[in-house]
Each structure stands twice: as C-alpha cells, then as structure tokens.
C-alpha cells in the first residue's frame, strides 16, 4: 500500500494493517502461536528490527511498546513539552531499547500481550483521528517531527511494522510446518 496522503487514507491503512496482522495470527495453530521463532536457516527473514523477538508474544509486545512511545510523544507535544520520539538514552541505538522492551515483558502471557496491542491499536486510531489533516501531513508542523510528518510517525508504529510482522509470522508458520514433518 502506498503511503497515505489524507487522514482518511491514514486511518484506513492503520485499521487494514492491524486487520491483516490479526488475520495472520488467526491462521496460526496454538502450537505455532507458542513456538519459539527460529530463523537460523535464513536470518535475513527476521530483520534487525525483530532480532529480540523470540516468539509471538514478544512480537506483539514489541509493537505495543512502540505504540506506547507514540502515545507519549503525542502527549508531550500536547502538554507543551515536545521531546524527540525516542528516549535520549536510546537515540543512538534503539535496538538496545527493543531488547529492553521485550525483556521487560518476559513474564507477560500471550493473551495479555494481545490485549495490550489491541488497546494501543485503538489508541493509535483515536490519536490519529484527533489531528487535523494539516497537522498530520505538513512536514515539520511540530518542531520535534523535524523534516517529516506526524502521519509518517503513525505509519512507522502501525502500518509498516504490521506488514513486516505479517511476513515474519508467515515465515515462522512455514518453519513450524517444516519442523513438524
């Protein structure tokens, strides 16, 4: 899907991306949902962004936590305390942040991870809807979005990683089925 250029397209792409992720998860057996990821045969299938996600729960938590960062980013703007999207300590190496976010939730059950993502997905839709077209699509409208748009931030924590997650889960599912044979 091309990058959205209107608020309506943005809202649709966020909803559609999440629906595709949910559809892919629904296609997985309970065993596949609980099985650890194994991309050793082709580590490029995993990609750097997902290297700390060892199972479906980790992947869902990863998506959720990046959306929590987005919620805080927007809240800081609205409170008149604009800050960069990434916390200072992770600005130079956000992969360390990914690792910390996933490790923080090792005790979180899969159903809780699913619920948390569902909640932040709904928040992302409501937040995106609360912006005007101009606020969403004017580059640098907010000082701390620099040379990009607020819509691009929403895409980067919803539509884009949802698509990547679907590909990752399809590969995981294939790997599980090969192993089962």
N, CA, C and O of each residue as an XYZ file, in Angstrom:
724
protein
N       0.849     -1.176      0.000
C       0.000      0.000      0.000
C       0.897      1.243      0.000
O       1.882      1.307      0.735
N       0.549      2.215     -0.822
C       1.299      3.459     -0.879
C       1.096      4.233      0.418
O       0.107      4.047      1.126
N       2.047      5.096      0.707
C       1.913      5.915      1.914
C       0.651      6.765      1.825
O       0.360      7.348      0.781
N      -0.088      6.832      2.910
C      -1.317      7.626      2.899
C      -1.024      9.112      2.725
O      -0.019      9.622      3.219
N      -1.905      9.788      2.025
C      -1.736     11.228      1.797
C      -2.894     12.035      2.360
O      -2.891     13.264      2.301
N      -3.888     11.336      2.907
C      -5.020     12.017      3.549
C      -5.282     11.341      4.891
O      -4.847     10.215      5.134
N      -5.989     12.038      5.740
C      -6.345     11.475      7.040
C      -7.173     10.209      6.867
O      -6.961      9.222      7.571
N      -8.107     10.237      5.937
C      -8.954      9.071      5.684
C      -8.098      7.873      5.259
O      -8.320      6.760      5.736
N      -7.133      8.086      4.379
C      -6.245      7.001      3.949
C      -5.392      6.500      5.109
O      -5.161      5.298      5.237
N      -4.925      7.413      5.949
C      -4.121      7.022      7.106
C      -4.931      6.130      8.039
O      -4.461      5.074      8.463
N      -6.140      6.558      8.353
C      -6.999      5.781      9.250
C      -7.273      4.396      8.665
O      -7.243      3.394      9.379
N      -7.536      4.351      7.378
C      -7.810      3.073      6.714
C      -6.580      2.174      6.715
O      -6.691      0.965      6.919
N      -5.406      2.763      6.487
C      -4.193      1.940      6.440
C      -3.844      1.374      7.820
O      -3.363      0.245      7.923
N      -4.083      2.151      8.873
C      -3.831      1.660     10.233
C      -4.780      0.500     10.540
O      -4.355     -0.543     11.037
N      -6.052      0.687     10.243
C      -7.047     -0.361     10.508
C      -6.788     -1.604      9.659
O      -6.878     -2.728     10.151
N      -6.468     -1.398      8.394
C      -6.225     -2.509      7.480
C      -4.976     -3.297      7.887
O      -4.977     -4.528      7.863
N      -3.925     -2.588      8.254
C      -2.689     -3.262      8.679
C      -2.918     -4.132      9.901
O      -2.418     -5.254      9.976
N      -3.668     -3.615     10.849
C      -3.953     -4.384     12.062
C      -4.845     -5.584     11.738
O      -4.640     -6.674     12.272
N      -5.815     -5.385     10.880
C      -6.706     -6.489     10.481
C      -5.910     -7.608      9.819
O      -6.163     -8.785     10.077
N      -4.952     -7.252      8.970
C      -4.120     -8.269      8.313
C      -3.268     -9.017      9.334
O      -3.085    -10.230      9.226
N      -2.750     -8.299     10.319
C      -1.978     -8.958     11.370
C      -2.865     -9.936     12.135
O      -2.471    -11.077     12.377
N      -4.052     -9.493     12.512
C      -4.984    -10.364     13.244
C      -5.377    -11.578     12.408
O      -5.480    -12.688     12.929
N      -5.594    -11.365     11.115
C      -5.938    -12.476     10.218
C      -4.808    -13.498     10.168
O      -5.052    -14.705     10.188
N      -3.582    -13.012     10.102
C      -2.437    -13.931     10.048
C      -2.332    -14.721     11.350
O      -2.090    -15.927     11.326
N      -2.509    -14.063     12.461
C      -2.447    -14.755     13.754
C      -3.563    -15.793     13.847
O      -3.351    -16.886     14.372
N      -4.738    -15.460     13.345
C      -5.872    -16.392     13.380
C      -5.591    -17.653     12.562
O      -6.155    -18.710     12.845
N      -4.737    -17.552     11.563
C      -4.380    -18.706     10.722
C      -3.381    -19.638     11.408
O      -3.131    -20.747     10.936
N      -2.822    -19.184     12.511
C      -1.804    -19.979     13.192
C      -2.453    -20.942     14.181
O      -3.449    -20.617     14.828
N      -1.868    -22.131     14.282
C      -2.333    -23.086     15.286
C      -1.853    -22.621     16.660
O      -0.980    -21.760     16.763
N      -2.426    -23.192     17.698
C      -1.984    -22.857     19.056
C      -0.501    -23.179     19.230
O       0.229    -22.430     19.879
N      -0.064    -24.285     18.655
C       1.350    -24.673     18.753
C       2.242    -23.639     18.069
O       3.293    -23.277     18.597
N       1.823    -23.166     16.900
C       2.599    -22.154     16.175
C       2.643    -20.835     16.947
O       3.654    -20.133     16.937
N       1.543    -20.511     17.609
C       1.495    -19.271     18.398
C       2.456    -19.330     19.577
O       3.003    -18.305     19.984
N       2.661    -20.502     20.120
C       3.509    -20.652     21.305
C       4.947    -21.048     20.980
O       5.836    -20.914     21.820
N       5.173    -21.532     19.768
C       6.509    -21.998     19.388
C       7.499    -20.845     19.292
O       7.150    -19.756     18.838
N       8.732    -21.089     19.722
C       9.757    -20.046     19.562
C      10.080    -19.831     18.085
O      10.024    -20.762     17.281
N      10.414    -18.604     17.748
C      10.834    -18.296     16.387
C      12.195    -18.935     16.146
O      13.044    -18.982     17.036
N      12.387    -19.428     14.921
C      13.688    -19.982     14.534
C      13.965    -19.568     13.097
O      13.451    -20.157     12.146
N      14.782    -18.554     12.971
C      15.122    -18.059     11.645
C      16.593    -18.320     11.325
O      17.190    -17.632     10.497
N      17.169    -19.321     11.991
C      18.589    -19.633     11.813
C      18.913    -19.983     10.365
O      19.994    -19.651      9.878
N      17.992    -20.648      9.674
C      18.237    -21.036      8.284
C      18.329    -19.825      7.360
O      19.021    -19.867      6.343
N      17.649    -18.774      7.707
C      17.671    -17.557      6.891
C      17.462    -16.343      7.792
O      16.358    -15.805      7.862
N      18.537    -15.902      8.492
C      18.393    -14.797      9.437
C      17.917    -13.489      8.802
O      17.395    -12.618      9.498
N      18.090    -13.347      7.499
C      17.617    -12.132      6.831
C      16.091    -12.047      6.848
O      15.524    -10.961      6.734
N      15.431    -13.195      6.989
C      13.971    -13.207      7.065
C      13.483    -12.468      8.301
O      12.397    -11.889      8.306
N      14.290    -12.495      9.338
C      13.900    -11.880     10.603
C      14.084    -10.366     10.545
O      13.168     -9.624     10.899
N      15.214     -9.910     10.118
C      15.483     -8.479     10.070
C      15.910     -7.931     11.414
O      15.527     -8.460     12.457
N      16.692     -6.886     11.393
C      17.268     -6.303     12.598
C      16.195     -5.837     13.572
O      16.338     -6.000     14.784
N      15.127     -5.260     13.047
C      14.095     -4.695     13.917
C      13.495     -5.743     14.857
O      13.051     -5.413     15.957
N      13.484     -6.996     14.424
C      12.794     -8.051     15.170
C      13.753     -9.028     15.836
O      13.314    -10.076     16.309
N      15.025     -8.727     15.889
C      16.002     -9.710     16.362
C      15.820    -10.127     17.816
O      16.320    -11.183     18.204
N      15.141     -9.357     18.616
C      14.947     -9.724     20.023
C      13.614    -10.419     20.272
O      13.344    -10.880     21.381
N      12.799    -10.490     19.251
C      11.501    -11.147     19.386
C      11.699    -12.648     19.192
O      12.058    -13.103     18.106
N      11.464    -13.404     20.252
C      11.709    -14.839     20.209
C      10.432    -15.654     20.025
O      10.487    -16.874     19.869
N       9.283    -14.980     20.044
C       8.003    -15.673     19.891
C       6.922    -14.637     19.578
O       7.177    -13.433     19.564
N       5.720    -15.132     19.330
C       4.603    -14.240     19.004
C       4.366    -13.226     20.111
O       4.133    -12.050     19.830
N       4.421    -13.662     21.362
C       4.224    -12.727     22.474
C       5.205    -11.570     22.391
O       4.812    -10.412     22.537
N       6.478    -11.871     22.157
C       7.491    -10.813     22.062
C       7.165     -9.848     20.934
O       7.291     -8.634     21.091
N       6.750    -10.385     19.804
C       6.432     -9.541     18.655
C       5.265     -8.599     18.985
O       5.319     -7.411     18.668
N       4.227     -9.122     19.613
C       3.072     -8.289     19.968
C       3.453     -7.222     20.992
O       3.016     -6.075     20.896
N       4.263     -7.605     21.963
C       4.729     -6.647     22.973
C       5.582     -5.569     22.331
O       5.464     -4.392     22.672
N       6.430     -5.962     21.414
C       7.289     -5.024     20.693
C       6.431     -3.968     19.984
O       6.692     -2.769     20.090
N       5.416     -4.425     19.269
C       4.512     -3.493     18.584
C       3.804     -2.585     19.588
O       3.720     -1.373     19.388
N       3.306     -3.169     20.648
C       2.605     -2.413     21.696
C       3.507     -1.328     22.292
O       3.101     -0.172     22.411
N       4.715     -1.703     22.660
C       5.611     -0.746     23.333
C       6.004      0.418     22.423
O       6.156      1.542     22.902
N       6.169      0.172     21.125
C       6.451      1.280     20.218
C       5.239      2.205     20.109
O       5.398      3.412     19.925
N       4.052      1.658     20.218
C       2.853      2.494     20.205
C       2.719      3.275     21.509
O       2.204      4.394     21.510
N       3.174      2.699     22.609
C       3.208      3.446     23.872
C       4.140      4.647     23.727
O       3.828      5.739     24.201
N       5.282      4.445     23.075
C       6.197      5.569     22.824
C       5.509      6.653     21.996
O       5.688      7.845     22.248
N       4.722      6.230     21.009
C       3.992      7.192     20.174
C       2.983      7.960     21.002
O       2.853      9.176     20.856
N       2.270      7.264     21.866
C       1.295      7.923     22.747
C       1.993      8.982     23.598
O       1.492     10.097     23.736
N       3.145      8.636     24.166
C       3.901      9.585     24.994
C       4.423     10.752     24.170
O       4.427     11.892     24.635
N       4.861     10.473     22.954
C       5.347     11.501     22.034
C       4.253     12.540     21.784
O       4.496     13.744     21.869
N       3.053     12.062     21.478
C       1.918     12.955     21.219
C       1.532     13.705     22.495
O       1.268     14.906     22.455
N       1.501     13.002     23.615
C       1.131     13.638     24.884
C       2.106     14.752     25.240
O       1.690     15.815     25.702
N       3.392     14.521     25.031
C       4.392     15.553     25.302
C       4.170     16.785     24.421
O       4.303     17.916     24.887
N       3.835     16.567     23.163
C       3.542     17.698     22.265
C       2.342     18.478     22.800
O       2.374     19.706     22.889
N       1.300     17.759     23.148
C       0.065     18.408     23.605
C       0.226     19.086     24.958
O      -0.470     20.057     25.256
N       1.132     18.581     25.770
C       1.391     19.193     27.076
C       2.347     20.379     26.974
O       2.650     21.027     27.976
N       2.823     20.662     25.753
C       3.738     21.782     25.564
C       5.178     21.467     25.928
O       5.985     22.375     26.129
N       5.503     20.183     26.013
C       6.869     19.738     26.319
C       7.362     18.815     25.216
O       7.648     17.645     25.467
N       7.465     19.334     23.993
C       7.852     18.446     22.895
C       9.241     17.853     23.110
O      10.211     18.552     23.403
N       9.291     16.555     22.954
C      10.555     15.821     23.053
C      10.674     14.956     21.816
O       9.703     14.743     21.091
N      11.876     14.461     21.586
C      12.056     13.530     20.482
C      11.282     12.257     20.762
O      10.968     11.944     21.911
N      10.982     11.537     19.713
C      10.210     10.310     19.825
C      10.937      9.276     20.690
O      10.346      8.699     21.602
N      12.206      9.049     20.401
C      12.974      8.065     21.171
C      13.526      8.694     22.437
O      13.952      9.849     22.423
N      13.521      7.949     23.528
C      14.146      8.448     24.756
C      15.636      8.719     24.515
O      16.282      8.027     23.728
N      16.163      9.723     25.194
C      17.556     10.135     24.992
C      18.540      8.980     25.051
O      19.450      8.889     24.227
N      18.357      8.092     26.029
C      19.348      7.029     26.229
C      19.364      6.001     25.100
O      20.292      5.197     25.009
N      18.350      6.020     24.243
C      18.301      5.044     23.154
C      18.380      5.682     21.768
O      18.283      4.986     20.757
N      18.550      6.973     21.718
C      18.524      7.659     20.426
C      19.585      7.139     19.475
O      19.343      7.042     18.272
N      20.751      6.803     19.993
C      21.839      6.330     19.130
C      21.753      4.829     18.846
O      22.324      4.351     17.865
N      21.052      4.095     19.687
C      20.965      2.652     19.492
C      19.601      2.153     19.956
O      19.461      1.639     21.065
N      18.604      2.308     19.099
C      17.264      1.921     19.510
C      17.094      0.407     19.558
O      16.103     -0.076     20.106
N      18.036     -0.357     18.997
C      17.947     -1.810     19.108
C      18.134     -2.250     20.559
O      17.577     -3.263     20.982
N      18.908     -1.497     21.309
C      19.037     -1.791     22.743
C      17.708     -1.548     23.448
O      17.357     -2.257     24.391
N      16.982     -0.555     22.990
C      15.666     -0.292     23.555
C      14.712     -1.437     23.202
O      13.941     -1.888     24.049
N      14.766     -1.904     21.957
C      13.932     -3.042     21.558
C      14.195     -4.229     22.477
O      13.265     -4.887     22.944
N      15.458     -4.490     22.726
C      15.844     -5.608     23.601
C      15.261     -5.409     24.999
O      14.693     -6.342     25.566
N      15.393     -4.215     25.557
C      14.886     -3.916     26.895
C      13.371     -4.055     26.953
O      12.837     -4.595     27.922
N      12.670     -3.572     25.922
C      11.213     -3.629     25.911
C      10.718     -5.073     25.919
O       9.769     -5.408     26.628
N      11.361     -5.913     25.135
C      10.964     -7.318     25.075
C      11.320     -8.031     26.381
O      10.514     -8.801     26.905
N      12.512     -7.783     26.903
C      12.920     -8.433     28.153
C      12.008     -8.042     29.315
O      11.739     -8.859     30.195
N      11.540     -6.815     29.319
C      10.651     -6.318     30.368
C       9.365     -7.137     30.460
O       8.747     -7.204     31.523
N       8.964     -7.755     29.363
C       7.684     -8.459     29.299
C       7.821     -9.977     29.217
O       6.890    -10.648     28.771
N       8.939    -10.527     29.629
C       9.090    -11.975     29.523
C       8.074    -12.729     30.370
O       7.787    -13.891     30.083
N       7.526    -12.107     31.395
C       6.510    -12.744     32.215
C       5.092    -12.463     31.760
O       4.139    -12.921     32.390
N       4.935    -11.722     30.683
C       3.605    -11.381     30.175
C       3.068    -12.541     29.340
O       3.733    -12.977     28.400
N       1.887    -13.044     29.662
C       1.301    -14.127     28.851
C       0.883    -13.622     27.464
O       0.654    -12.428     27.272
N       0.788    -14.536     26.513
C       0.411    -14.196     25.144
C      -0.931    -13.477     25.085
O      -1.062    -12.486     24.367
N      -1.924    -13.950     25.818
C      -3.239    -13.306     25.745
C      -3.192    -11.874     26.274
O      -3.928    -11.012     25.792
N      -2.341    -11.618     27.252
C      -2.170    -10.252     27.774
C      -1.458     -9.368     26.739
O      -1.819     -8.205     26.560
N      -0.454     -9.921     26.067
C       0.248     -9.181     25.010
C      -0.728     -8.804     23.902
O      -0.695     -7.689     23.380
N      -1.592     -9.744     23.553
C      -2.607     -9.488     22.528
C      -3.544     -8.369     22.975
O      -3.857     -7.471     22.194
N      -3.990     -8.421     24.222
C      -4.888     -7.390     24.759
C      -4.215     -6.025     24.766
O      -4.829     -5.024     24.395
N      -2.951     -5.982     25.189
C      -2.215     -4.710     25.235
C      -2.084     -4.098     23.847
O      -2.275     -2.893     23.678
N      -1.760     -4.921     22.854
C      -1.650     -4.392     21.493
C      -3.007     -3.924     20.987
O      -3.101     -2.879     20.343
N      -4.049     -4.679     21.269
C      -5.392     -4.272     20.850
C      -5.725     -2.889     21.417
O      -6.284     -2.044     20.718
N      -5.380     -2.666     22.681
C      -5.658     -1.380     23.323
C      -4.863     -0.237     22.684
O      -5.416      0.825     22.396
N      -3.566     -0.461     22.465
C      -2.778      0.636     21.885
C      -3.122      0.843     20.417
O      -3.017      1.963     19.915
N      -3.530     -0.208     19.720
C      -4.000     -0.043     18.337
C      -5.199      0.905     18.321
O      -5.277      1.810     17.490
N      -6.117      0.689     19.235
C      -7.301      1.559     19.331
C      -6.871      2.996     19.670
O      -7.416      3.960     19.133
N      -5.903      3.117     20.552
C      -5.381      4.448     20.897
C      -4.769      5.122     19.679
O      -4.963      6.320     19.472
N      -4.028      4.360     18.865
C      -3.397      4.947     17.679
C      -4.464      5.470     16.724
O      -4.314      6.548     16.149
N      -5.532      4.710     16.557
C      -6.634      5.182     15.700
C      -7.247      6.460     16.256
O      -7.481      7.414     15.515
N      -7.505      6.478     17.556
C      -8.104      7.664     18.174
C      -7.156      8.858     18.132
O      -7.583      9.982     17.869
N      -5.888      8.623     18.389
C      -4.910      9.721     18.336
C      -4.805     10.290     16.931
O      -4.871     11.504     16.739
N      -4.643      9.410     15.947
C      -4.525      9.879     14.564
C      -5.763     10.677     14.170
O      -5.666     11.704     13.498
N      -6.913     10.198     14.592
C      -8.168     10.879     14.258
C      -8.277     12.242     14.938
O      -9.000     13.118     14.463
N      -7.568     12.422     16.036
C      -7.658     13.691     16.769
C      -6.848     14.817     16.126
O      -6.976     15.975     16.524
N      -6.025     14.492     15.147
C      -5.234     15.502     14.441
C      -5.976     15.973     13.201
O      -6.771     15.238     12.615
N      -5.703     17.201     12.818
C      -6.258     17.706     11.562
C      -5.401     17.183     10.411
O      -4.287     16.698     10.608
N      -5.944     17.295      9.234
C      -5.204     16.915      8.020
C      -3.885     17.686      7.948
O      -2.839     17.117      7.635
N      -3.948     18.973      8.237
C      -2.747     19.810      8.195
C      -1.713     19.344      9.220
O      -0.528     19.243      8.900
N      -2.148     19.061     10.439
C      -1.224     18.598     11.477
C      -0.578     17.267     11.097
O       0.593     17.030     11.396
N      -1.335     16.416     10.446
C      -0.823     15.098     10.080
C       0.132     15.131      8.893
O       1.105     14.378      8.866
N      -0.131     15.989      7.913
C       0.585     15.878      6.645
C       1.484     17.053      6.291
O       2.047     17.081      5.197
N       1.634     18.015      7.180
C       2.565     19.120      6.927
C       3.912     18.764      7.542
O       4.019     18.574      8.754
N       4.925     18.676      6.711
C       6.266     18.352      7.208
C       6.702     19.406      8.219
O       6.608     20.608      7.974
N       7.181     18.918      9.362
C       7.680     19.808     10.394
C       6.618     20.658     11.063
O       6.949     21.657     11.701
N       5.349     20.289     10.937
C       4.291     21.070     11.583
C       4.596     21.206     13.073
O       4.415     22.271     13.663
N       5.058     20.117     13.665
C       5.517     20.144     15.054
C       7.031     20.142     15.034
O       7.654     19.388     14.286
N       7.614     20.988     15.858
C       9.062     21.159     15.885
C       9.796     19.820     15.997
O      10.800     19.599     15.319
N       9.296     18.937     16.849
C      10.027     17.693     17.086
C       9.719     16.588     16.064
O      10.156     15.451     16.245
N       8.977     16.904     14.998
C       8.869     15.954     13.885
C       9.890     16.296     12.797
O      10.002     15.593     11.792
N      10.622     17.375     13.010
C      11.708     17.804     12.125
C      11.237     17.907     10.676
O      10.362     18.715     10.365
N      11.812     17.093      9.790
C      11.503     17.235      8.360
C      10.500     16.191      7.880
O      10.377     15.958      6.677
N       9.797     15.573      8.788
C       8.807     14.572      8.398
C       7.422     14.983      8.901
O       7.249     16.070      9.450
N       6.469     14.125      8.711
C       5.096     14.435      9.099
C       4.662     13.583     10.292
O       5.239     12.528     10.559
N       3.662     14.046     10.986
C       3.097     13.264     12.078
C       2.510     11.967     11.522
O       2.596     10.922     12.167
N       1.924     12.027     10.346
C       1.375     10.816      9.722
C       2.468      9.762      9.537
O       2.215      8.572      9.726
N       3.666     10.182      9.175
C       4.767      9.229      8.999
C       5.105      8.522     10.309
O       5.459      7.343     10.310
N       4.996      9.239     11.411
C       5.216      8.607     12.715
C       4.151      7.543     12.979
O       4.463      6.452     13.458
N       2.896      7.863     12.664
C       1.833      6.879     12.859
C       2.057      5.648     11.987
O       1.879      4.521     12.449
N       2.443      5.853     10.740
C       2.723      4.726      9.843
C       3.869      3.881     10.400
O       3.843      2.654     10.311
N       4.876      4.548     10.975
C       6.056      3.821     11.452
C       5.797      2.962     12.685
O       6.604      2.089     13.006
N       4.679      3.197     13.383
C       4.368      2.368     14.563
C       3.124      1.501     14.350
O       2.706      0.779     15.256
N       2.538      1.573     13.163
C       1.341      0.774     12.896
C       1.485      0.049     11.564
O       1.945     -1.092     11.524
N       1.105      0.688     10.500
C       1.023      0.068      9.188
C       2.315     -0.630      8.770
O       2.289     -1.796      8.376
N       3.415      0.058      8.850
C       4.683     -0.509      8.405
C       5.103     -1.728      9.231
O       5.365     -2.782      8.651
N       5.176     -1.625     10.562
C       5.570     -2.824     11.313
C       4.514     -3.935     11.284
O       4.861     -5.107     11.427
N       3.243     -3.595     11.104
C       2.231     -4.644     10.977
C       2.529     -5.487      9.731
O       2.472     -6.715      9.780
N       2.840     -4.832      8.635
C       3.175     -5.560      7.404
C       4.410     -6.425      7.577
O       4.445     -7.567      7.118
N       5.425     -5.880      8.242
C       6.642     -6.655      8.499
C       6.341     -7.839      9.416
O       6.875     -8.930      9.218
N       5.497     -7.629     10.406
C       5.142     -8.692     11.350
C       4.388     -9.815     10.637
O       4.613    -10.988     10.932
N       3.513     -9.477      9.718
C       2.777    -10.499      8.961
C       3.765    -11.371      8.194
O       3.646    -12.596      8.206
N       4.738    -10.755      7.528
C       5.753    -11.523      6.782
C       6.546    -12.422      7.722
O       6.811    -13.581      7.404
N       6.915    -11.896      8.854
C       7.666    -12.659      9.844
C       6.847    -13.864     10.322
O       7.376    -14.970     10.426
N       5.578    -13.653     10.607
C       4.727    -14.739     11.087
C       4.476    -15.789     10.014
O       4.372    -16.976     10.326
N       4.377    -15.376      8.762
C       4.228    -16.345      7.670
C       5.475    -17.230      7.585
O       5.370    -18.444      7.406
N       6.632    -16.626      7.711
C       7.876    -17.396      7.691
C       7.941    -18.333      8.888
O       8.326    -19.494      8.753
N       7.567    -17.834     10.046
C       7.539    -18.658     11.258
C       6.614    -19.854     11.059
O       6.964    -20.980     11.412
N       5.454    -19.613     10.502
C       4.480    -20.674     10.282
C       5.051    -21.738      9.336
O       4.905    -22.934      9.592
N       5.698    -21.312      8.247
C       6.331    -22.257      7.320
C       7.393    -23.079      8.037
O       7.475    -24.294      7.860
N       8.204    -22.405      8.847
C       9.260    -23.107      9.580
C       8.675    -24.145     10.533
O       9.202    -25.251     10.655
N       7.597    -23.789     11.199
C       6.945    -24.723     12.120
C       6.434    -25.952     11.362
O       6.564    -27.079     11.840
N       5.874    -25.737     10.221
C       5.309    -26.843      9.434
C       6.411    -27.744      8.860
O       6.230    -28.957      8.750
N       7.547    -27.147      8.499
C       8.687    -27.955      8.029
C       9.211    -28.830      9.165
O       9.524    -30.004      8.963
N       9.302    -28.255     10.345
C       9.816    -28.969     11.507
C       8.885    -30.104     11.914
O       9.340    -31.149     12.380
N       7.583    -29.900     11.737
C       6.582    -30.900     12.132
C       6.597    -32.118     11.222
O       6.121    -33.183     11.615
N       7.133    -31.985     10.013
C       7.131    -33.100      9.046
C       8.174    -34.135      9.376
O       8.302    -35.131      8.664
